[in-house]
């Protein structure tokens, strides 16, 4: 029975989408990976003779915009392996398991799961350390100007995240029951269909073996969308926590966080743009599989609301920045009032001292009393200006919120005389 495993992993860096979309940035990355990952053969003839996978970069019928590298190699213990590197810093490794025809692919059954894992675990043990080596080679090969750091909230990098298993033309009694029961079905041709579930997929080719390529690449597109949405949501949550813990008077920290929000907005916009651009080149089977996977993994609605959440986060940061500026303006206005009052009072005192000085013709005894009154007025002005803000806050808290009228409550009619 034919079971194909599609594994996903994240690179320890992010490619600069701005740099890759400007000039020859994409070609520079692709050429650097081709020169460094010498274990993989990028010759198209090798891919075609295997009968498993198409060259996604040079296919005559479609084009995967996000892929900057694809290669094939024979790896001891894993067999024929394909490696994909996406411009979204997502890697995919694809290999085929040789399992008996009578193996039941029910992963929820302990005995069946253990029997299946006996074939999958050795491949995992071979691929896992290679992923770390490939990631290090990619980082060393690419120009640092085309790299960006990874957000702290991102998933673990340089390690296999999961396997997605594809059962090809399996009988109903042995294929993945989870995909058959809970997955999302898509009709590819008249007698070919696919059932996409979480971690497992059943494919019935109806004699068209080339549909395996469509399923693999459709799943890779949906996986990239899932990872983009997941990382963006994690980053938004991280920024919201930082915003909640931020000092209301610390403008420097606020500006740094606002720069992070702008970077997140740019990253989300460019990634969505790249995925939408890629969808224009998909064939009908790949598009149907990608849509079925997005529906099965519940990423369609999340992706649609991602830009709204990002915009709401920007608005929230803007409100916090305005609050800081308003507080600063209020403190400045209060100090201006205090100094103005002191200046006026001192002016009155100077004029009175001039008029009532003993050196003048007019003099008198109340000079000390008036001096004390002027000093007292100055102190009252300063204290009242400083204490006015807390009283205003208390008045706002004491204002009663009007109760909404219940719909069952009768409306009072107003009669005019």
Sine and cosine of phi, psi and omega as CSV:
sin_phi,cos_phi,sin_psi,cos_psi,sin_omega,cos_omega
0.00,0.00,0.60,-0.80,-0.10,-0.99
-0.99,-0.13,0.89,-0.46,0.06,-1.00
-0.80,-0.60,0.84,-0.55,-0.01,-1.00
-0.94,-0.34,0.77,-0.64,0.02,-1.00
-0.98,-0.22,0.77,-0.64,0.07,-1.00
-0.91,-0.42,0.94,-0.35,-0.02,-1.00
-0.98,-0.21,0.59,-0.81,-0.01,-1.00
-0.88,-0.47,0.58,-0.81,0.09,-1.00
-0.49,-0.87,0.36,-0.93,-0.01,-1.00
-0.95,-0.30,0.59,-0.81,0.08,-1.00
-0.98,0.22,0.44,-0.90,0.02,-1.00
-0.97,0.26,0.01,1.00,0.04,-1.00
-0.70,-0.72,0.16,-0.99,0.11,-0.99
-0.89,-0.46,0.65,-0.76,0.10,-1.00
-0.97,0.24,0.64,-0.77,0.06,-1.00
-0.96,0.27,0.95,-0.31,-0.02,-1.00
-0.91,0.41,-0.55,0.83,0.05,-1.00
-0.90,0.44,-0.71,0.71,0.02,-1.00
-0.92,0.40,-0.59,0.81,-0.02,-1.00
-0.96,0.27,-0.48,0.87,0.00,-1.00
-1.00,0.03,-0.08,1.00,0.00,-1.00
-0.97,-0.26,0.82,-0.57,0.06,-1.00
0.90,0.44,-0.74,-0.67,-0.04,-1.00
-0.97,-0.23,0.48,0.88,-0.04,-1.00
-0.87,0.49,-0.68,0.73,0.00,-1.00
-0.89,0.45,-0.69,0.72,0.01,-1.00
-0.90,0.43,-0.59,0.80,0.02,-1.00
-0.90,0.44,-0.67,0.75,0.03,-1.00
-0.91,0.42,-0.73,0.69,-0.02,-1.00
-0.88,0.47,-0.68,0.74,0.00,-1.00
-0.93,0.38,-0.61,0.79,0.02,-1.00
-0.90,0.43,-0.65,0.76,0.02,-1.00
-0.93,0.37,-0.63,0.78,0.01,-1.00
-0.90,0.43,-0.64,0.77,0.01,-1.00
-0.94,0.35,-0.54,0.84,-0.11,-0.99
-1.00,0.03,-0.67,0.74,-0.05,-1.00
-1.00,0.10,0.94,0.34,-0.10,-1.00
-0.97,0.26,-0.25,0.97,0.03,-1.00
-0.92,0.38,-0.34,0.94,-0.09,-1.00
-0.97,-0.25,0.70,-0.72,0.03,-1.00
-1.00,-0.06,0.83,-0.56,0.00,-1.00
-0.98,-0.19,0.26,0.97,0.03,-1.00
-0.95,0.33,0.79,-0.62,-0.07,-1.00
-0.90,0.43,-0.52,0.85,-0.02,-1.00
-0.88,0.47,-0.58,0.82,0.02,-1.00
-0.89,0.45,-0.67,0.74,-0.03,-1.00
-0.91,0.41,-0.65,0.76,-0.08,-1.00
-0.95,0.30,-0.57,0.82,-0.02,-1.00
-0.95,0.32,-0.42,0.91,0.01,-1.00
-0.95,0.31,-0.48,0.88,0.02,-1.00
0.96,0.28,0.26,0.97,-0.04,-1.00
-0.94,-0.33,-0.75,0.67,-0.20,-0.98
-0.75,-0.67,0.56,-0.83,0.11,-0.99
-1.00,-0.03,0.37,-0.93,0.12,-0.99
-0.98,0.22,0.96,-0.28,-0.14,-0.99
-0.93,0.37,-0.37,0.93,-0.02,-1.00
-0.99,0.12,-0.40,0.91,-0.11,-0.99
-0.85,-0.53,0.25,0.97,-0.01,-1.00
-0.89,0.46,0.65,-0.76,-0.03,-1.00
-0.97,0.24,-0.27,0.96,-0.11,-0.99
-0.95,-0.31,-0.26,0.96,-0.03,-1.00
-0.38,-0.93,0.11,-0.99,-0.04,-1.00
-0.48,-0.88,0.78,-0.63,0.06,-1.00
-0.99,-0.11,0.97,-0.25,-0.09,-1.00
-0.89,0.45,-0.50,0.87,-0.13,-0.99
-0.99,0.14,-0.29,0.96,-0.09,-1.00
-1.00,0.09,0.83,-0.55,0.04,-1.00
-0.96,-0.29,-0.14,0.99,0.04,-1.00
-0.42,-0.91,0.64,-0.77,0.16,-0.99
-0.50,-0.86,0.76,-0.66,-0.03,-1.00
-0.52,-0.86,0.26,-0.97,-0.03,-1.00
-0.77,-0.64,0.54,-0.84,0.00,-1.00
-0.41,-0.91,0.47,-0.88,0.13,-0.99
-1.00,-0.05,0.89,-0.45,-0.04,-1.00
-0.90,-0.44,0.78,-0.62,-0.03,-1.00
-0.89,0.45,0.78,-0.62,-0.01,-1.00
1.00,-0.02,-0.24,0.97,0.01,-1.00
-0.81,-0.58,-0.22,0.98,0.02,-1.00
0.98,0.21,-0.55,-0.84,-0.02,-1.00
-0.97,0.22,0.86,-0.52,-0.11,-0.99
-0.82,-0.58,0.71,-0.71,0.12,-0.99
-0.95,-0.31,0.64,-0.77,0.03,-1.00
-0.85,-0.52,0.78,-0.62,0.06,-1.00
-0.88,-0.48,0.67,-0.74,0.12,-0.99
-0.83,-0.56,0.82,-0.57,-0.05,-1.00
-0.99,-0.15,0.46,-0.89,0.08,-1.00
-0.93,0.38,-0.23,0.97,0.08,-1.00
-1.00,0.04,0.26,0.97,0.04,-1.00
0.91,0.42,0.53,0.85,0.07,-1.00
-0.91,-0.41,0.73,-0.69,0.03,-1.00
-0.93,-0.38,0.49,-0.87,0.03,-1.00
-0.73,-0.68,0.69,-0.73,0.10,-1.00
-0.84,-0.55,0.77,-0.64,-0.09,-1.00
-0.84,-0.55,0.78,-0.62,0.02,-1.00
-0.56,-0.83,0.26,-0.97,-0.06,-1.00
-0.89,-0.46,0.69,-0.72,0.03,-1.00
-0.99,-0.15,0.63,-0.78,0.07,-1.00
-0.98,-0.20,0.99,-0.17,-0.08,-1.00
-0.89,-0.46,0.42,-0.91,0.02,-1.00
-0.91,0.42,0.43,-0.90,-0.01,-1.00
-0.94,0.35,-0.40,0.92,-0.03,-1.00
-1.00,-0.06,0.15,0.99,-0.01,-1.00
-0.97,0.26,0.84,-0.55,0.02,-1.00
-1.00,0.09,0.83,-0.55,-0.09,-1.00
-1.00,-0.07,0.75,0.67,0.05,-1.00
-0.99,-0.12,0.99,-0.12,-0.08,-1.00
-0.96,0.28,-0.23,0.97,0.06,-1.00
-0.99,0.13,-0.30,0.95,0.09,-1.00
-1.00,0.05,0.79,-0.61,-0.13,-0.99
-0.88,0.47,-0.70,0.71,-0.03,-1.00
-0.92,0.39,-0.71,0.71,0.01,-1.00
-0.90,0.43,-0.62,0.78,0.01,-1.00
-0.91,0.42,-0.68,0.73,0.00,-1.00
-0.90,0.43,-0.61,0.79,0.01,-1.00
-0.93,0.37,-0.64,0.77,0.04,-1.00
-0.93,0.36,-0.64,0.77,0.00,-1.00
-0.90,0.44,-0.43,0.90,0.04,-1.00
-0.89,0.46,-0.46,0.89,0.06,-1.00
-1.00,-0.03,-0.51,0.86,-0.07,-1.00
-1.00,0.08,-0.60,0.80,-0.08,-1.00
-0.87,0.49,-0.69,0.72,0.04,-1.00
-0.86,0.52,-0.61,0.79,0.04,-1.00
-0.92,0.39,-0.65,0.76,0.03,-1.00
-0.88,0.47,-0.67,0.75,-0.01,-1.00
-0.91,0.41,-0.46,0.89,0.05,-1.00
-0.99,0.17,-0.66,0.75,-0.09,-1.00
-0.97,0.24,-0.59,0.81,-0.11,-0.99
-0.82,0.57,-0.80,0.60,0.01,-1.00
-0.93,0.38,-0.47,0.88,0.02,-1.00
-0.92,0.39,-0.55,0.84,0.01,-1.00
-0.88,0.47,-0.69,0.73,0.05,-1.00
-0.88,0.48,-0.64,0.77,0.03,-1.00
-0.92,0.38,-0.68,0.73,0.02,-1.00
-0.88,0.48,-0.64,0.77,-0.01,-1.00
-0.90,0.43,-0.67,0.74,0.03,-1.00
-0.89,0.45,-0.65,0.76,0.01,-1.00
-0.91,0.41,-0.60,0.80,0.02,-1.00
-0.91,0.41,-0.70,0.72,0.00,-1.00
-0.89,0.46,-0.65,0.76,0.00,-1.00
-0.95,0.32,-0.46,0.89,-0.10,-0.99
-0.99,0.12,-0.57,0.82,-0.13,-0.99
-0.99,0.12,0.59,-0.81,0.05,-1.00
-0.87,0.50,0.79,-0.61,0.00,-1.00
-0.83,0.56,-0.43,0.90,0.02,-1.00
-0.92,0.40,-0.33,0.94,0.00,-1.00
-0.98,-0.20,0.26,0.97,-0.01,-1.00
-0.88,-0.47,0.46,-0.89,0.05,-1.00
-0.71,-0.70,0.46,-0.89,0.00,-1.00
-0.94,0.34,0.34,-0.94,0.00,-1.00
-1.00,0.00,0.69,-0.72,0.07,-1.00
-0.88,0.48,0.52,-0.86,0.00,-1.00
-0.90,0.44,-0.45,0.89,-0.06,-1.00
-0.99,0.11,-0.01,1.00,-0.06,-1.00
-0.95,0.32,0.32,-0.95,0.08,-1.00
-0.92,0.40,0.23,-0.97,-0.01,-1.00
-0.88,0.48,0.68,-0.73,-0.03,-1.00
-0.97,-0.23,0.24,-0.97,0.09,-1.00
0.88,0.47,0.44,0.90,0.05,-1.00
-0.54,-0.84,0.44,-0.90,-0.02,-1.00
-0.93,0.38,0.84,-0.54,0.00,-1.00
-0.98,0.18,-0.73,0.68,-0.01,-1.00
-0.22,-0.98,0.25,-0.97,0.19,-0.98
-0.96,-0.28,0.68,-0.73,0.22,-0.98
-0.93,-0.36,0.87,-0.50,-0.11,-0.99
-0.99,-0.14,0.68,-0.73,0.02,-1.00
-0.88,-0.48,0.89,-0.46,0.07,-1.00
-1.00,-0.07,0.87,-0.50,-0.09,-1.00
-0.98,-0.18,0.88,-0.48,0.08,-1.00
0.81,0.59,0.69,0.72,0.07,-1.00
-1.00,0.10,0.50,-0.87,0.05,-1.00
-0.95,0.32,0.46,-0.89,-0.03,-1.00
-0.83,0.55,-0.49,0.87,-0.06,-1.00
-0.99,0.14,-0.14,0.99,-0.01,-1.00
-0.84,-0.54,-0.33,0.94,-0.05,-1.00
-0.95,0.32,0.12,-0.99,-0.07,-1.00
-0.90,0.43,0.91,-0.42,-0.01,-1.00
-0.95,0.30,-0.46,0.89,0.00,-1.00
-0.88,0.47,-0.66,0.75,0.03,-1.00
-0.93,0.36,-0.59,0.81,-0.01,-1.00
-0.94,0.34,-0.58,0.82,-0.06,-1.00
-0.99,0.10,-0.73,0.68,-0.18,-0.98
-0.92,-0.40,-0.12,0.99,-0.07,-1.00
-0.97,0.23,0.09,-1.00,0.04,-1.00
-0.97,-0.23,0.81,-0.59,-0.06,-1.00
-1.00,-0.03,0.52,-0.85,0.07,-1.00
-0.63,-0.78,0.77,-0.64,0.03,-1.00
-1.00,0.05,0.87,-0.49,-0.05,-1.00
-1.00,-0.03,-0.77,0.64,0.11,-0.99
-0.69,-0.72,-0.19,-0.98,-0.05,-1.00
-0.87,0.49,-0.62,0.78,-0.03,-1.00
-0.84,-0.55,0.35,0.94,0.03,-1.00
-0.81,-0.59,0.74,-0.68,0.02,-1.00
-0.55,-0.84,0.20,-0.98,-0.01,-1.00
-0.65,-0.76,0.55,-0.83,0.05,-1.00
-0.83,-0.56,0.94,-0.34,-0.09,-1.00
-0.99,-0.17,0.83,-0.56,0.06,-1.00
-0.84,-0.55,-0.21,-0.98,0.02,-1.00
-1.00,0.09,0.97,-0.25,0.02,-1.00
1.00,0.06,-0.20,0.98,-0.05,-1.00
-0.62,-0.78,0.47,-0.88,0.02,-1.00
-0.54,-0.84,0.65,-0.76,0.12,-0.99
-0.95,-0.31,0.77,-0.64,0.01,-1.00
-0.83,-0.56,0.79,-0.62,0.10,-0.99
-0.90,-0.43,0.96,-0.29,-0.16,-0.99
-0.98,0.19,-0.37,0.93,-0.06,-1.00
0.89,0.46,0.51,0.86,0.00,-1.00
1.00,-0.03,-0.15,0.99,0.00,-1.00
-0.99,-0.15,1.00,0.03,-0.08,-1.00
-0.91,0.41,-0.36,0.93,0.01,-1.00
-0.91,0.41,-0.27,0.96,0.02,-1.00
-0.91,0.41,-0.30,0.95,0.07,-1.00
-0.86,0.50,-0.64,0.77,0.01,-1.00
-0.89,0.46,-0.66,0.75,0.00,-1.00
-0.89,0.46,-0.67,0.74,-0.01,-1.00
-0.91,0.42,-0.71,0.71,-0.03,-1.00
-0.88,0.48,-0.76,0.65,-0.07,-1.00
-0.96,0.30,-0.56,0.83,0.09,-1.00
-0.89,0.45,-0.64,0.77,0.04,-1.00
-0.92,0.38,-0.59,0.81,0.02,-1.00
-0.91,0.41,-0.63,0.78,0.03,-1.00
-0.90,0.43,-0.72,0.69,0.01,-1.00
-0.91,0.42,-0.58,0.81,0.03,-1.00
-0.90,0.43,-0.66,0.75,0.04,-1.00
-0.88,0.47,-0.67,0.75,0.04,-1.00
-0.89,0.46,-0.66,0.75,0.02,-1.00
-0.88,0.48,-0.71,0.71,-0.02,-1.00
-0.92,0.38,-0.62,0.79,0.03,-1.00
-0.89,0.46,-0.72,0.69,0.00,-1.00
-0.91,0.41,-0.69,0.73,-0.03,-1.00
-0.90,0.44,-0.71,0.71,-0.02,-1.00
-0.92,0.39,-0.63,0.78,0.02,-1.00
-0.91,0.42,-0.66,0.75,0.02,-1.00
-0.91,0.42,-0.64,0.77,0.05,-1.00
-0.90,0.44,-0.65,0.76,-0.01,-1.00
-0.93,0.38,-0.63,0.77,0.05,-1.00
-0.88,0.47,-0.69,0.72,0.03,-1.00
-0.89,0.46,-0.63,0.77,0.04,-1.00
-0.89,0.45,-0.67,0.74,0.01,-1.00
-0.93,0.36,-0.58,0.81,0.04,-1.00
-0.91,0.41,-0.65,0.76,0.04,-1.00
-0.90,0.43,-0.66,0.75,0.04,-1.00
-0.90,0.43,-0.59,0.81,0.02,-1.00
-0.92,0.38,-0.62,0.78,0.01,-1.00
-0.92,0.39,-0.56,0.83,-0.02,-1.00
-1.00,0.03,0.00,1.00,-0.07,-1.00
-0.97,0.23,0.62,-0.79,0.07,-1.00
-0.94,0.34,0.75,-0.66,-0.05,-1.00
-0.90,0.44,-0.28,0.96,-0.02,-1.00
-0.96,-0.28,-0.01,1.00,-0.06,-1.00
-1.00,-0.06,1.00,-0.08,-0.04,-1.00
-0.97,0.26,-0.51,0.86,-0.03,-1.00
-0.90,0.43,-0.74,0.68,0.05,-1.00
-0.88,0.47,-0.61,0.79,0.00,-1.00
-0.90,0.43,-0.67,0.74,0.01,-1.00
-0.91,0.41,-0.61,0.79,0.04,-1.00
-0.89,0.45,-0.68,0.74,0.03,-1.00
-0.92,0.39,-0.56,0.83,0.01,-1.00
-0.92,0.39,-0.58,0.81,0.08,-1.00
-0.89,0.45,-0.62,0.78,0.06,-1.00
-0.89,0.45,-0.62,0.78,0.03,-1.00
-0.91,0.42,-0.67,0.74,0.04,-1.00
-0.90,0.45,-0.64,0.77,0.04,-1.00
-0.90,0.43,-0.64,0.77,0.05,-1.00
-0.89,0.46,-0.68,0.73,0.02,-1.00
-0.88,0.48,-0.69,0.72,0.02,-1.00
-0.89,0.45,-0.68,0.73,-0.03,-1.00
-0.91,0.42,-0.72,0.70,-0.01,-1.00
-0.89,0.46,-0.68,0.73,-0.02,-1.00
-0.90,0.44,-0.70,0.71,-0.02,-1.00
-0.93,0.37,-0.63,0.77,0.01,-1.00
-0.91,0.42,-0.70,0.72,0.05,-1.00
-0.89,0.45,-0.63,0.78,0.03,-1.00
-0.88,0.47,-0.66,0.75,-0.01,-1.00
-0.92,0.39,-0.67,0.74,0.02,-1.00
-0.92,0.39,-0.64,0.77,0.04,-1.00
-0.92,0.39,-0.61,0.79,0.05,-1.00
-0.89,0.45,-0.64,0.77,-0.01,-1.00
-0.91,0.41,-0.58,0.81,-0.03,-1.00
-0.89,0.46,-0.39,0.92,0.02,-1.00
-0.93,0.36,-0.37,0.93,-0.07,-1.00
-0.98,-0.20,0.07,1.00,-0.06,-1.00
-0.99,0.17,0.61,-0.79,0.15,-0.99
-0.97,0.24,0.22,-0.98,-0.06,-1.00
-0.86,0.51,-0.71,0.70,0.03,-1.00
-0.87,0.49,-0.68,0.73,-0.01,-1.00
-0.90,0.43,-0.64,0.77,0.01,-1.00
-0.91,0.42,-0.66,0.75,0.00,-1.00
-0.92,0.40,-0.63,0.77,0.02,-1.00
-0.92,0.38,-0.68,0.73,0.03,-1.00
-0.88,0.48,-0.68,0.74,0.02,-1.00
-0.92,0.40,-0.64,0.77,0.03,-1.00
-0.90,0.43,-0.65,0.76,0.02,-1.00
-0.91,0.41,-0.65,0.76,0.02,-1.00
-0.89,0.45,-0.61,0.79,0.04,-1.00
-0.94,0.34,-0.63,0.78,-0.01,-1.00
-0.93,0.37,-0.56,0.83,-0.03,-1.00
-1.00,-0.09,0.03,1.00,0.09,-1.00
0.86,0.51,0.70,0.71,0.03,-1.00
-0.97,-0.26,-0.20,0.98,-0.06,-1.00
-0.90,0.44,-0.80,0.60,-0.01,-1.00
-0.92,0.40,-0.60,0.80,0.01,-1.00
-0.90,0.43,-0.64,0.77,0.01,-1.00
-0.92,0.38,-0.61,0.80,0.00,-1.00
-0.92,0.39,-0.56,0.83,-0.01,-1.00
-1.00,-0.02,0.04,1.00,-0.07,-1.00
-0.92,0.38,-0.70,0.72,0.00,-1.00
-0.91,0.42,-0.57,0.82,0.05,-1.00
-0.91,0.41,-0.65,0.76,0.04,-1.00
-0.91,0.42,-0.63,0.77,0.03,-1.00
-0.90,0.43,-0.66,0.75,0.03,-1.00
-0.91,0.42,-0.64,0.77,0.04,-1.00
-0.90,0.44,-0.61,0.79,0.05,-1.00
-0.90,0.43,-0.65,0.76,0.05,-1.00
-0.89,0.46,-0.67,0.74,0.01,-1.00
-0.89,0.46,-0.65,0.76,0.00,-1.00
-0.90,0.43,-0.67,0.74,0.05,-1.00
-0.91,0.42,-0.60,0.80,0.03,-1.00
-0.90,0.44,-0.66,0.75,0.03,-1.00
-0.90,0.44,-0.65,0.76,0.03,-1.00
-0.91,0.41,-0.64,0.76,0.03,-1.00
-0.91,0.42,-0.65,0.76,0.05,-1.00
-0.90,0.43,-0.59,0.81,0.06,-1.00
-0.88,0.47,-0.68,0.74,0.01,-1.00
-0.90,0.44,-0.70,0.72,0.01,-1.00
-0.91,0.41,-0.62,0.78,0.03,-1.00
-0.90,0.43,-0.66,0.75,0.05,-1.00
-0.89,0.46,-0.65,0.76,0.03,-1.00
-0.91,0.40,-0.66,0.75,0.03,-1.00
-0.89,0.45,-0.62,0.78,-0.01,-1.00
-0.92,0.39,-0.67,0.74,0.04,-1.00
-0.90,0.43,-0.62,0.78,0.02,-1.00
-0.91,0.41,-0.68,0.74,0.01,-1.00
-0.91,0.42,-0.58,0.81,0.01,-1.00
-0.91,0.40,-0.67,0.74,0.03,-1.00
-0.91,0.41,-0.62,0.78,0.04,-1.00
-0.88,0.48,-0.66,0.75,0.03,-1.00
-0.89,0.45,-0.68,0.74,-0.02,-1.00
-0.89,0.45,-0.75,0.66,-0.03,-1.00
-0.91,0.41,-0.56,0.83,0.06,-1.00
-0.91,0.42,-0.69,0.72,0.01,-1.00
-0.89,0.45,-0.67,0.74,0.01,-1.00
-0.90,0.45,-0.65,0.76,0.00,-1.00
-0.90,0.44,-0.68,0.74,0.02,-1.00
-0.90,0.44,-0.69,0.72,-0.01,-1.00
-0.91,0.42,-0.65,0.76,0.04,-1.00
-0.90,0.43,-0.57,0.82,0.05,-1.00
-0.90,0.43,-0.68,0.74,0.04,-1.00
-0.89,0.46,-0.67,0.74,-0.01,-1.00
-0.90,0.44,-0.65,0.76,0.00,-1.00
-0.90,0.44,-0.70,0.72,0.02,-1.00
-0.91,0.42,-0.65,0.76,0.02,-1.00
-0.92,0.40,-0.65,0.76,0.03,-1.00
-0.88,0.47,-0.60,0.80,0.01,-1.00
-0.92,0.38,-0.66,0.75,-0.06,-1.00
-0.96,0.28,-0.54,0.84,-0.10,-1.00
-0.96,-0.28,0.24,0.97,-0.02,-1.00
-0.94,0.35,0.51,-0.86,0.03,-1.00
-0.91,0.42,-0.37,0.93,0.02,-1.00
-0.96,0.29,-0.22,0.98,0.03,-1.00
-1.00,-0.10,0.15,-0.99,0.01,-1.00
-0.94,0.33,-0.50,0.87,-0.02,-1.00
-0.99,-0.17,0.80,-0.61,0.03,-1.00
-0.54,-0.84,0.16,-0.99,-0.02,-1.00
-0.12,-0.99,0.16,-0.99,-0.03,-1.00
-0.98,0.18,-0.45,0.89,-0.15,-0.99
-0.97,0.24,0.16,0.99,-0.03,-1.00
-0.85,0.53,-0.72,0.69,0.03,-1.00
-0.88,0.48,-0.63,0.77,-0.01,-1.00
-0.90,0.44,-0.69,0.72,0.00,-1.00
-0.92,0.40,-0.60,0.80,0.04,-1.00
-0.88,0.48,-0.66,0.75,0.04,-1.00
-0.91,0.42,-0.63,0.77,0.03,-1.00
-0.90,0.43,-0.65,0.76,0.04,-1.00
-0.89,0.46,-0.68,0.74,0.04,-1.00
-0.89,0.46,-0.68,0.73,0.02,-1.00
-0.89,0.45,-0.66,0.75,0.03,-1.00
-0.89,0.46,-0.61,0.79,0.04,-1.00
-0.90,0.44,-0.71,0.70,0.01,-1.00
-0.89,0.45,-0.66,0.75,0.02,-1.00
-0.89,0.46,-0.64,0.77,0.01,-1.00
-0.90,0.44,-0.70,0.71,-0.02,-1.00
-0.91,0.41,-0.73,0.69,-0.04,-1.00
-0.91,0.41,-0.68,0.74,-0.01,-1.00
-0.91,0.42,-0.59,0.81,0.02,-1.00
-0.92,0.39,-0.64,0.77,0.00,-1.00
-0.95,0.31,-0.60,0.80,-0.07,-1.00
-1.00,0.05,-0.09,1.00,-0.06,-1.00
-0.94,0.34,-0.56,0.83,-0.04,-1.00
-0.91,0.41,-0.74,0.67,0.05,-1.00
-0.86,0.50,-0.61,0.79,0.01,-1.00
-0.91,0.41,-0.61,0.79,0.02,-1.00
-0.90,0.43,-0.62,0.78,0.02,-1.00
-0.91,0.41,-0.64,0.77,0.02,-1.00
-0.90,0.43,-0.61,0.79,0.02,-1.00
-0.91,0.42,-0.60,0.80,0.04,-1.00
-0.92,0.39,-0.61,0.79,0.02,-1.00
-0.94,0.33,-0.49,0.87,-0.04,-1.00
-0.99,0.13,-0.18,0.98,0.01,-1.00
-0.93,0.37,0.80,-0.59,-0.02,-1.00
-0.97,0.23,0.71,-0.71,0.05,-1.00
-0.98,0.20,0.81,-0.58,-0.02,-1.00
-0.88,0.47,0.70,-0.71,0.00,-1.00
-0.98,0.20,0.71,-0.70,0.03,-1.00
-0.95,0.32,0.67,-0.74,-0.03,-1.00
-0.96,0.27,0.76,-0.65,0.04,-1.00
-0.93,0.37,0.57,-0.82,-0.02,-1.00
-0.90,0.44,-0.47,0.88,0.00,-1.00
-0.99,0.17,-0.24,0.97,-0.03,-1.00
-0.95,0.30,0.74,-0.67,-0.05,-1.00
-0.92,0.40,0.58,-0.82,0.02,-1.00
-1.00,0.01,0.78,-0.63,0.00,-1.00
-0.97,0.26,0.82,-0.58,0.00,-1.00
-1.00,0.05,0.68,-0.74,0.00,-1.00
-0.98,-0.21,0.86,-0.51,0.02,-1.00
-0.98,-0.19,0.69,-0.72,0.02,-1.00
-0.99,-0.14,0.64,-0.77,0.01,-1.00
-0.96,0.27,0.00,0.00,0.00,0.00
